[in-house]
Amino acid sequence: MNKKKLLLIGIPVLLLIVGYTFFGGTSDEDVAITTSVVKDDFLNEVIISGEAQSTSSQNIDGPSEMRNYNLYDVKIQDLIPEGTIVKKGDYVGKLDQSGVNGKIIDERLNLETAQSQYTQQQLDTTLSLKQERTAIKDLLFNIQEDELELKQSVYEPPATIRKLEINIERSKRDLKEKKEDYSIIERKAIAKMVGVANQVSKTQKRLDELIELQKSFTIYSDADGMITYLKRGSSKRQTGSGISPWDPTIATLPDLTKMESKTYSNEVDIRKIKEDLPVTVGFDAFPNITLKGKVTSVANVGENKSGSDIKLFQVLVNLEEINDNIRPGMTTSNRILIHKEENVLMLPLEAIFTKDSISYVYSKSGFSITKKQVELGNSNVDKVIIKEGVEEGEIVYLSKPEDMEEKSISLLK
C-alpha cells in the first residue's frame, strides 16, 4: 500500500520536474538569449544633443550714448525673469544710474558756473561800453565849447585864435579815433558775450542729454515677444552683470516661428552628416513632442571642447514645424537620418559572430542549433542588415551556445 502511494505521488512530481526542465526552464533561457530575424525599415542615424535657438531675433540694447560720457561699464540693477512674454513698451529692467547721476550733478555745477560767467561778462560789457560812450560825449562837449570860444575870439590875437583851432582839430581827431575804438570794443564785447552764451548753451544741452540718458537707463521692450537674456560664453546677462557701449545688448526677442537646433558632432560622425539630411528633433522638456527638421549648415572647422582636446563641429538643424511649447535654450535630441533601406531583414549586432572573415549566426530549429553563414549589409549602432543566410522569423542566439565552438559553419551556396 505504501509503495503504491509513493509511486502515485512520485511519478507526477517527476513529470513536473522533467516538464519544467525541458519546457518551462528552457523557455525563460531562450527568451533571454535569443532573438528572431525581423523585416522592417533600416535606419542609420546619428543622434546628438543640442539647444533650441531662434534664427531671427530683435535685440534689446542699453543706451549706446554711454560712450559719449565715458560710461564704459554700467551694471544691471534689475531684470524681469527670463521667458516673460512682453508687449512693446513693457518694462524689462533697469541699469545702475549712479554713474550718470554723478555726471548730471557735475554738469549742473558747470551750468551754474557758465551762467555766472555769462552774467559777469554781460555786466562788464555794459559797464565798459557805457564808459566809452561817456568818453565820446565828453569829447563832443569839449569840441562844442572850443567852437563856441572860437566864435567869441574874433578880436583875440591871431595866436590865440590859432591855438583854439588846433584844439578843435585835435579834439575832432580824438573823437574819430574814439568812435573807431568804440566800434572795436563793441565787436570784441559781442564776441565775448557770444562765447560765454555758447558755453551756457553747450552746457545746458549736455545736461539735457544726460537727463535723457538717465531716463534711458530704464529699459523697455522694443516689440512684442519673449525675453531671452544674452549669453556670453557660459553666463547670461543677469542682475549685477555689466554692459558697455561696445556690447550694449541685454536681451533678445526671438522669433518663435523661426527656430533651429544648434548642436555639435564629433570627428567620426561629422563625415556622415551633410546638408539637407532629414532630422527628427525631440525635446527633453517635452518627451512627447517631435518635430521634423533639416540640416542647414555643417562646419568645416572644429572647435575645442572646454577642458579637452576633442574637436567638435557645429551642425545647425532648421525646424520645419512650429510648436508653441518650444522655447530658445531648450535641450534637443537630434536624430539625423544618414541612410534608410525599406523592408529589409535585420538582426542585432550581438547575434553576429565572425571567424576567418566569415560572418555567421547560431540558428535554432527545434532542439537543434546550426552555425549559418550570413551576408551582411549596412549597419548602425545596434542593428545590421542581413542580405542572405536567414529568413524572417528565424530564431538566432545572441550569445554563443555551449559546446558549439568546434561545429562547422554552413556556408552560403
C-alpha positions in Angstrom: 0.0 0.0 0.0 2.8 2.4 0.9 4.7 1.5 -2.3 1.6 2.3 -4.4 1.2 5.6 -2.6 4.8 6.5 -3.2 4.5 5.7 -6.9 1.3 7.6 -7.2 2.9 10.7 -5.6 6.4 10.3 -7.1 5.5 9.9 -10.7 3.6 13.2 -11.1 6.4 15.0 -9.2 9.0 13.6 -11.6 6.9 14.5 -14.6 6.6 18.1 -13.3 10.4 18.3 -12.8 11.1 17.0 -16.3 8.4 19.2 -17.9 9.8 22.3 -16.2 13.3 21.4 -17.2 12.5 20.8 -20.9 9.8 23.4 -21.3 9.5 26.0 -18.6 13.2 26.4 -17.8 14.5 26.4 -21.3 11.7 28.8 -22.4 12.9 31.5 -19.9 16.5 30.9 -21.0 15.7 31.1 -24.7 13.8 34.4 -24.2 16.8 35.8 -22.5 19.5 34.8 -25.1 17.7 34.5 -28.5 16.0 36.8 -30.9 14.2 36.5 -34.2 15.1 37.9 -37.6 12.7 40.8 -38.4 11.8 42.6 -41.6 11.5 46.3 -41.2 12.9 49.7 -42.3 16.6 50.1 -41.6 17.6 53.5 -40.3 21.1 54.6 -39.8 21.1 57.7 -37.6 23.5 60.0 -35.9 22.0 61.0 -32.6 23.4 64.2 -30.9 22.0 66.6 -28.4 21.8 70.3 -28.9 20.0 73.5 -28.0 17.0 75.2 -29.5 17.5 78.8 -30.7 15.8 81.3 -32.9 17.2 82.1 -36.3 15.7 85.6 -36.2 15.6 87.9 -33.2 15.5 91.6 -32.2 17.9 92.9 -29.7 17.1 95.0 -26.6 20.1 97.2 -26.0 21.2 99.6 -23.3 21.9 103.2 -24.3 24.7 103.4 -26.9 25.3 107.1 -26.0 27.1 106.0 -22.8 30.4 106.2 -24.7 29.8 110.0 -25.2 30.0 110.4 -21.4 32.8 107.9 -20.6 30.4 105.4 -19.1 32.1 102.1 -20.1 31.0 99.6 -17.5 27.4 100.0 -16.3 25.9 97.4 -14.0 22.4 95.9 -14.5 20.4 96.7 -11.4 17.1 94.9 -12.1 15.7 92.4 -14.7 12.4 90.7 -15.2 12.5 86.8 -15.3 13.7 85.3 -18.5 10.9 83.8 -20.6 8.5 86.5 -19.7 6.1 87.4 -22.5 6.2 91.2 -23.0 4.4 93.7 -25.2 6.0 96.7 -26.9 6.8 99.3 -24.3 6.7 96.9 -21.3 9.3 97.2 -18.6 12.3 94.9 -19.0 14.9 96.1 -16.5 17.0 99.0 -15.1 20.6 100.0 -15.2 22.6 101.4 -12.2 22.2 105.2 -12.5 25.0 106.2 -10.1 27.5 107.0 -12.8 25.1 109.1 -14.9 23.7 110.8 -11.8 27.2 111.9 -10.8 27.8 113.4 -14.2 24.4 115.2 -14.1 25.5 116.8 -10.7 28.8 117.9 -12.3 27.1 119.3 -15.3 24.6 121.3 -13.2 27.5 122.8 -11.4 29.2 123.6 -14.8 25.9 125.2 -15.9 25.8 127.4 -12.9 29.4 128.4 -13.5 28.7 129.2 -17.1 25.6 131.2 -16.3 27.5 133.2 -13.7 30.3 133.9 -16.2 27.7 135.0 -18.7 26.1 137.4 -16.2 29.6 138.7 -15.2 30.5 139.2 -18.9 27.2 140.9 -19.5 27.8 143.4 -16.7 31.4 144.0 -17.7 30.4 144.6 -21.3 27.6 147.1 -20.3 30.0 149.0 -18.0 32.9 149.2 -20.5 30.6 150.3 -23.3 29.0 152.9 -21.1 32.4 154.3 -20.2 33.3 154.5 -23.8 30.1 156.3 -24.8 30.6 158.7 -21.9 34.1 159.5 -23.1 32.8 160.2 -26.6 30.1 162.5 -25.3 32.8 164.4 -23.3 34.8 164.9 -26.4 31.8 166.2 -28.2 31.1 168.7 -25.4 34.8 169.8 -25.5 34.6 170.4 -29.2 31.4 172.3 -28.8 32.9 174.5 -26.1 36.1 175.2 -28.2 34.0 176.1 -31.2 31.9 178.4 -29.1 35.0 180.0 -27.7 36.4 180.4 -31.2 33.4 182.3 -32.3 33.8 184.6 -29.3 37.5 185.2 -30.0 37.1 187.3 -33.2 39.0 190.1 -31.6 41.6 188.0 -29.9 45.2 187.9 -31.2 45.8 185.5 -34.1 47.9 183.2 -32.0 45.1 182.7 -29.6 42.6 182.0 -32.4 45.1 179.6 -34.0 45.5 177.8 -30.7 41.7 177.3 -30.4 41.5 176.0 -34.0 44.3 173.5 -33.2 42.5 172.3 -30.1 39.3 171.8 -32.1 41.1 169.8 -34.8 42.8 167.7 -32.1 39.5 167.0 -30.3 37.8 166.1 -33.6 40.7 163.7 -34.4 40.4 162.2 -30.9 36.6 161.9 -31.3 37.1 160.0 -34.6 39.6 157.6 -33.0 37.4 157.2 -30.0 34.4 156.2 -32.2 36.6 153.7 -34.1 37.9 152.3 -30.8 34.3 152.1 -29.5 33.3 150.0 -32.6 36.2 147.7 -32.0 35.5 147.4 -28.3 31.8 146.8 -29.0 32.6 143.9 -31.5 35.0 142.4 -29.0 32.4 142.6 -26.2 29.8 141.0 -28.5 32.2 138.2 -29.4 32.9 137.5 -25.7 29.2 137.5 -25.0 28.6 135.0 -27.8 31.4 132.8 -26.4 30.0 132.7 -22.9 26.5 132.3 -24.2 27.6 129.4 -26.4 29.2 127.8 -23.3 26.0 128.2 -21.4 24.0 126.7 -24.3 26.5 123.9 -24.7 26.4 123.0 -21.0 22.6 123.2 -21.0 22.5 120.9 -24.0 24.9 118.4 -22.4 22.8 118.5 -19.2 19.6 117.8 -21.1 21.3 114.9 -22.9 22.4 113.4 -19.6 18.9 113.7 -18.2 17.6 111.9 -21.3 20.4 109.3 -20.9 19.3 108.8 -17.3 15.8 108.1 -18.5 17.1 105.5 -21.0 18.7 103.6 -18.1 15.2 102.2 -17.6 14.9 99.6 -20.3 11.6 98.9 -22.1 10.8 96.3 -24.8 11.0 97.5 -28.4 8.5 94.9 -29.6 6.2 92.0 -28.6 7.9 88.7 -27.7 9.5 86.5 -25.1 12.5 87.8 -23.2 15.7 85.8 -23.6 18.8 87.2 -22.0 22.0 87.4 -24.0 24.5 84.7 -23.3 28.3 85.4 -23.3 30.3 82.2 -23.0 28.8 80.2 -20.2 26.9 83.0 -18.5 23.9 85.1 -19.3 23.0 88.7 -18.6 21.7 88.9 -15.0 21.4 91.4 -12.2 25.0 92.6 -11.4 26.3 91.9 -15.0 28.0 94.8 -16.8 27.3 96.2 -20.2 29.5 98.6 -22.3 29.0 100.8 -25.3 30.6 98.2 -27.5 28.4 95.4 -26.1 25.1 97.0 -25.1 22.8 94.1 -25.8 20.9 93.0 -22.7 18.3 90.7 -24.1 16.8 89.4 -27.3 13.2 88.9 -28.5 13.4 85.7 -30.6 11.0 85.0 -33.4 9.5 81.7 -32.2 8.2 80.9 -35.7 11.8 80.6 -37.0 13.6 78.1 -34.8 16.7 75.9 -35.2 18.6 73.4 -33.2 22.3 74.2 -32.6 24.4 71.1 -31.9 27.9 69.7 -32.2 29.1 66.5 -33.7 32.4 64.6 -33.1 35.1 63.9 -35.7 33.8 60.5 -36.6 30.1 61.3 -37.2 30.7 64.7 -38.9 31.9 62.8 -42.0 28.5 61.3 -42.4 26.5 64.5 -41.9 25.6 66.5 -45.0 23.3 69.5 -45.6 19.6 68.8 -46.4 19.6 65.5 -44.5 16.3 64.9 -42.7 16.3 65.2 -38.9 13.8 64.2 -36.2 14.1 66.7 -33.3 13.0 65.8 -29.8 12.9 67.9 -26.6 13.9 66.9 -23.1 11.3 69.2 -21.6 8.5 67.6 -23.8 9.2 63.9 -24.4 6.0 63.6 -26.4 6.9 66.3 -28.9 9.0 65.6 -32.0 9.4 68.0 -35.0 10.7 67.5 -38.5 13.9 69.3 -39.3 16.7 69.5 -41.9 20.4 70.0 -41.7 21.2 73.5 -43.0 24.8 74.0 -42.0 27.8 71.8 -41.3 31.0 73.4 -40.0 34.3 72.6 -41.9 36.4 73.7 -38.9 36.2 72.1 -35.5 36.2 73.8 -32.1 38.0 72.7 -29.0 35.7 71.4 -26.3 36.3 73.2 -23.0 38.9 71.3 -20.9 39.5 68.7 -23.6 41.4 68.3 -26.9 38.4 66.8 -28.6 37.3 68.6 -31.7 33.6 69.3 -32.1 31.9 70.5 -35.3 28.9 72.8 -35.3 25.8 71.5 -37.0 22.6 73.6 -37.5 19.2 72.0 -37.9 16.3 74.1 -39.2 12.9 73.2 -37.6 10.4 72.8 -40.4 7.5 72.6 -38.0 6.2 75.0 -35.3 5.1 74.2 -31.7 4.0 76.9 -29.2 5.7 75.0 -26.4 9.2 75.2 -27.8 11.4 77.9 -26.4 15.0 79.0 -27.1 17.5 77.3 -24.8 15.6 74.0 -24.5 17.8 70.9 -24.8 17.1 69.0 -28.1 17.8 65.4 -29.3 18.6 65.4 -33.0 18.2 62.1 -34.9 19.9 62.8 -38.2 19.0 60.2 -40.8 22.1 59.2 -42.7 20.8 56.2 -44.6 17.5 54.3 -45.0 16.5 51.0 -46.5 13.0 49.8 -46.6 11.6 46.3 -45.8 14.9 44.5 -45.2 15.9 41.6 -42.8 17.8 42.8 -39.7 19.4 41.3 -36.6 21.1 42.9 -33.6 24.8 43.2 -33.8 25.2 40.9 -30.8 23.8 38.0 -32.9 26.6 38.2 -35.5 29.9 36.2 -35.0 33.0 36.2 -37.1 35.7 33.6 -37.9 38.3 33.9 -40.6 36.4 36.9 -42.1 33.2 34.8 -42.3 30.2 36.2 -40.6 27.7 33.6 -39.2 24.9 33.2 -36.7 23.7 30.4 -34.3 20.3 29.5 -35.7 17.9 27.5 -33.6 15.5 25.0 -35.2 13.5 22.9 -32.7 16.1 21.4 -30.4 19.0 21.7 -32.8 21.4 24.6 -33.3 23.2 25.4 -36.6 26.1 27.7 -37.4 25.0 29.5 -40.6 27.0 31.9 -42.7 25.2 35.2 -43.4 25.9 38.1 -45.8 25.8 41.4 -44.1 24.7 44.8 -45.4 24.8 48.2 -43.8 24.8 48.5 -40.0 24.1 51.2 -37.4 24.9 51.3 -33.7 22.7 48.3 -32.8 21.4 46.5 -35.9 22.8 45.1 -39.2 21.1 44.2 -42.5 21.1 40.5 -43.4 21.3 40.2 -47.2 21.4 36.4 -47.3 21.6 33.4 -45.0 18.5 33.6 -42.8 14.7 34.1 -43.2 12.2 36.3 -41.5 11.1 34.9 -38.1 14.1 32.6 -37.8 15.4 32.3 -34.2 19.1 33.0 -33.6 21.2 33.3 -30.4 22.6 36.5 -29.0 25.5 34.7 -27.3 27.5 31.6 -28.2 25.7 28.4 -27.1 27.8 25.9 -25.1 29.8 23.2 -27.0 29.2 24.8 -30.4 32.7 26.3 -30.9 34.0 23.3 -33.0 30.9 22.8 -35.0 31.3 23.6 -38.8 29.7 26.6 -40.4 27.1 26.0 -43.1 28.3 28.2 -45.9 26.2 30.1 -48.4 25.7 28.5 -51.8 
